[in-house]
């Protein structure tokens, strides 16, 4: 594991110390985390400067460091400790990633979208691992730092690299795509995430389409074919594959059957079905985007079916766990936007076998000047068979207010709480073996802290 010292030397304008014994080094950017045989890359931000922590990095396994030339070296470092001086450590990190990609030369799949990036990435990995040595973005390291770190972490024998790419401003996906030069690019959907910075859903679509700016010639763009904002892509440089529920799609989802154990579906009215152990029609679409990528890479249908069936998702993405008193809790609280919240609520409505379907909804962020209206828009689908709406936080309360303004379902019990702690006793009183409870909000609210207090002891994923 690790990258060769030749790649590191290629970034240096000057080197001190003895690097002759070094062959391959892992990358360390956080001096607090132990990483044996590593190269310390101190990054600089508005409120931090990694150059202040070289001693700590050495204690945690750093064998060498890249160093910004204008930063002073600490007085006391081990004799002969190798230091590679560069003009900018972040640029050096990104350039090393490009060099390492050229050396390993894997097939590259880049995944972006307002929602579903991580789930789709996990699905692709689960499928492709049956046929190829596959590496994927860990967690959601999907920005200008996370993408190069992912690249530099992949084993040297990697066949396929699956990169999640995120953004919240114009230009960011262009940079990431041109760094990675993907063979396949996937846009999962166009929602409202980051609308504060991008102005409109049209702006979001424009920013997401930047992913093609680094797409290799004769590459393939796989998209949500049901999204009108992606209808008019004009190109003679790359192929477009559309996936979704409408008749216009190359891969058309048919005959969806959902249960508490997951979703079963067919494609193009064929008789053979696929099963994914996750809930929601939106996740069926993510599965089909993954299917399309796998078919382009020549993976057999049976291996795709096996990969989907044995999927392991990153936590907090429609994660189903056992709650107190035999209840079922659904943690879908890694992040939220109005469109993803609506998709989760529609899924909650379809789950069979429950008498109480409780939606615990909280604040959504980065929605810009229309944030109140966007929260209220969720209220349109808060209706039977949902039985309870519980909102948490000042922004979450707008959902309940929206329900009141439209004269919502009178059979629905609605409770508004300012904090997670305030909501806990009431939520706990609802839990029994006929209750399913969904938790959905933006990351900052950390609703998993609340759901964790309502979990059965020693609960594991079902």
N, C-alpha and C positions, 0 to 999 in steps of 0.2 A: 504493500500500500504506500501511498504518498507519491510525490512528484520528484522527478530527477533534478539533481542540483544544476544540471545544464540549463534547465528552464529558468531557475532562479538567477543564475549568473547572467542570463540574457537580459535581465532587467536592470542590472547594476551598472552604475556609472563609476563606482569605486568599491573595492572590497578590502576589509581589514580582517585580521585574525587568520586562523588556520582552518580552511574548509576542505582540505585535501582528503580527510577521512570520511566526509559526508557523501552518501549515495542517493538516498531517497528520504524525503521529509514530508510529514503531514503538515497541515496548515492550522495554526492557532491564531485566532483574533481576540479571544477572551482569555486574558491572563489568569482568571480565577479558576478556569477549568483545566484539569490535568490532561495533557496530551503528549505522550511519550514520543521522542524522536520527531520533534516538530520545529517548524519555522514560524517564529513569532512575527505577525504582520500587524503592527500597531496602527489602528485607524484613528482618524481625527474627526470629531463632530462639533456641533455647537456647544455642547456641555461636557465634552470629554476629550481626552488626549491619551491614547494608548501608549504613547512614548514614555509616560510617567510610570509605567508598570513593568519595565523590562526585568527587574529583579524578581518580581512575582512570577513572571512568565518562565524564567530560567528555573525557578524552584518547582514549577509544574511541568517541566519536561522540554522546554525550548532548547534546541541544540544550536540554533542560529537565529538571526533576526534580519528582516528588511528594515531599513531606517530612512526616514525622510532627511535629506541632506541638511536642511536648515535647522533641524532639531539637535540640541546638544546631547551627547552621549553621557550616561551616568558615570560618575567617577569610578565606582567599583563594580567592574564586571569581570568574570573569570578571564585569566590570561589566555590569549589565543581564541577567545570566543568570536565566531565568525559574524561579521556584520556586513550586509550588502546595502550600500547607499543608493537611494533612488530619489527622484524629484518628488514623487507623490506615491504614498503607499497604497491608496485605493486604486489608482491607475495601474500600479504594478500588479496588484491582485487580479485585476480584470485582464490585463495583458498576459499574465501567466495562465489564466483560464483559457484564453484563446490558443496559446501555444500548446497547452496540454490537450485540448480538443483536437488540434491538428495532428498530434502525436498518436492519440488513441483512435481517433477517426471512427467513432460510433455512429450509428443511425440516431438521429435526434428528433424527438417529438416534443414540441412546445405547446403548452396548454394555458390558455387564458380564458377570461370570461368574468362576468359580474358575480356569478354564483357557480358553485360546482367544480371549481378548478381542482381542489384537493381530492374530492371524491373521484373525479374522472381520472386524475393522475394515478390514484390508488387502483382503480379498475384496470387501467392500461398495464400497470406493473403486474398485477395479479395474472392477467392473461399472458403477457409476453414472457413472463418468467418460466412458462411451460416450455418455451422454445428457444429463448435467447438468454444470454447473461445480461441481465437488465438492472439498471440503477435508476433511482428516482430521487427527486427533491425530498429531503427529510423535513417533516413538519410543513411549514409554509415559508421556507427560505426562498422567497420568490422575487426579491428586489435587486437593485444594483450591487448589493453586497451578497445576498443569499444565492443568487444564480451563479456567480463565479465560485463561491464556496462549495456549492453542490458539484460543479464541474471538477474542481480540484480534489474532491473527496471520492470520485468514482474510481473503482479498481481499473488497473491498466488494461485488463482483458475485457472490458465492457463492450457488449455488442450493441445495446440500445440504451440511450440515455433519455429519460422522461423528465422534462423540465417544466415546473410550474412557473408561470410568469405573471406577476401582478403589476399594477400601476395605479396612480391616482392623478397623474398629470400628463398632458400631451408630450410626446417625445420619448417617454420612458420605455415604451414597448419597442419603438424603433431601435433604441440603443441595445436592449436585451436581445432582440431578434438578430440584429447584426453581429452581436458578440457570438451567439450560439450557432447561427446559420442552420436552422432546422430543416429537416427533410419533410416533415409533416407539421402543420400547425393546426390547432383546434381552438375554436371559439365556442364555449359552452352555451352562452346566452348573453343578452344585453339587458341589464337591470338598471337599478338606480344608484348602485354603490359609487361613491365619489362624485356624485352629481354636483356637489358643492364646488368642485374644482373644474368640472368639465361642462357645466352649464345646462345640459339637457341629455336626454337619452340619445339623441342624434349625435351629440358630442361624444358620449360614451362609445357609441358604435364606431365613430371615426377613430377614436383612440385605440380601441381594441383591434381594429383592422391594421394598425401599424405593425402587427405581428407578421404580416406578409412582407415587410420591408427587408427582412433578412432571409426570407424563405428561399431555399435553393431553387435554381432554375429547374423546371419540370417537377417541382415539389407539389404537395397536395395540401389544400386548405379544407378542413372538415368543419362544418358549421351547423348551428341550430337552424334547420331549414324552415322552421315555423316562424322565425323572426322577420317581420317585414323590413326592418332596418338593414337586413343583410341580403335583401332580394336582388339588389342591382349592382353586384360586384362585377366589374368588367375586367377581364384579363385574357391574355393569350400566352401568359408566361407560366402559369401553374394551373393544376386541375382543381376543381371545386367538387366536393362531395357533401350533399345535404342529408341531414338525418332529422327525423321528427315524426309527427302524427299525420301531417297533411299528405295529400296525394302527390304533391310536387316533389317529394323527397326521393332520393336514390335508395335510402334505407328507410322504409315506412314502418312505424311501430303499429302493430295490430294485436287485438285480443289480449289486452292487459287484464290480469287477474291479481288483485292485491289481497294479502292476508297479513296477520300480525308477524309472520315469519319472513315476509319479503314480497317480491313481485315476480310474476311470471308473464312472459309476453312472447309473441311471435313477430316475425319480420316479413313484410310483403305478402301476407296471407299464407305463408308456408305452414306446413303442419307441425314441424319440429319447433319446440319452444325452448326458451332460455329462462333461467331463474337467477335472480340476484337477492341475496339475503339483506336487502335494505328496502325501506319503505318509500313510496312516492313516485308519481308519474314523472316528476322531474329527474329522479334517479334512474328511471328506466331510460330516459333520453340520454343521460350520461353514459349508461351502459352501452347504448347503441353507437354513440360517438366513439367509445373505446373499441367496440366491435369493428367499426369501419377502419380505424387505424390498424387493428390487428390483421384484417383481411388484406389491406394494402401491403403489409409486411409478410404476407404469405402464411399466416397462422391458420391451421386447420380448424374447421368449425367445432369439432369435438374438444379441442384444446381451449378454444374461446369459451365454450360452455363450462368446462371444468374451472377455468380461471374466474369466471363470474360467480359460479356456485361457491367457490372457496375464497371469496373476497374478504380481506381484512382491512377495515377502514381506519383512517386517522380518527382519533377520539373527538367527540363533541360534534360529529356530523351525523345527525339522525341516529345517535347511539342509543340503543334500547337496553335498559337495565331494570333489575327488579327493585321495586319500591317497597315501602313498609306495607304490611298487612296484605301482601299478595298483589299489590298494584303494579302497574307498568309505567315507568318513566322514560320519556324520550328526550335525550339531551341533544338539541340541535342549536346549541348556543355558542358555537365558536364565533359566529358573526351573523349579521342580519341586514337585509334591505327590505323594502316593501314587497318586491316580487318574490324573494325567497321566503318571506314570512307568509305570504299568501299560499305559496306552494306547500309549505309545511302544514298550514291549517287545512287545506284541501285533503291532504293525506290523512291527517288526524280524523277527519270526518268519515273516511272510508274504512277505518279499522273495525272489523267485526268483533262482536262478543263483549262489548263494553256498554254499561249503562250511563257512566259518567265520562265525558270527554272534556278535559279541562285544558284550556289554553292559558299558559302563563307567559305573558308578552311584556317585553321591556323596551327601553330606549333604543333607538337607531340613530347612528351618527353619520356625519358627512353628507347630509341631505340638502344643505344649502338653505336659501331663504324660504323655500317652500316646505320646510321640514314638518310643520304642523299639518299642512294639507296632505302630505305623503303619509304621515302616521294615520290620519283620519281615513285615508283611502282603504286601509286594511279592514276597517269596520264593515265594509260592504259584504264581506264573505263570512263575518262572524255571526253564524246562525246555526240552527239545528242541522245536523245532529250534535253540534257542540252544546254542552250543557252549562259550562262555566267559563267566564272570561275573568282573568286576574291580571291586572296591569301593575307594573313596578316602575317607579321613577317618574319624573316630571314629564318627559317626552312620551313615555308609555301611556300615561294618563290620557293623552290626546286620542288614543285608539278608543278608549271608553267614551270620551266626549263625542267622537265621531259617531259612535253607535247610538248615543242619545240623540244626536241631531237628526239622524235619518229615521228615528223611531224604530229601533231594532227589535229583534225577536223578544217578546215579553216573557217567554219561558226561560230565557237565558239569565243566569245569575251573574251579576257583574260586581266585582270588588276592585277598588283602586287603593294601592298602597305606595307610600313614598320610598320604602326601602325593602330589601330582601328580608331583613329580620322581622319587619312588621308583618310581612305576608306569611311567614313560616307557620304560625299556629293554625291559621285558617286552612292552608293547603294540607297540613298534616291531618286535619279533621276530615278531609275528603277521601283519604286513601283507603281503599279496600280492593278486594279481588275483582271488582267490576269497574275499576277506575283506570283510565289511561291519561297521563298528564304530560303535555308538551311544554318544553322550556325553549324560548326563542328570544334573542336580543343581541345587540352588538357586543363585541368582545369586551369593551370597557366595563360593562355591567357585570361580567363574570357570573352569569346565572348558575353555572355548574356548582358554585359554592352553596347555593340554596338547594339545588336538587341533590347534592351530596348528603345533605342533612336529612333527606327524605328517603334515602336508599335503604334497602334491607341490609342487615349486617352481612359482611363478606360477599356483597353483591358482585357478580361478574357479568360481563356482556352475555345476553341471551342468544 
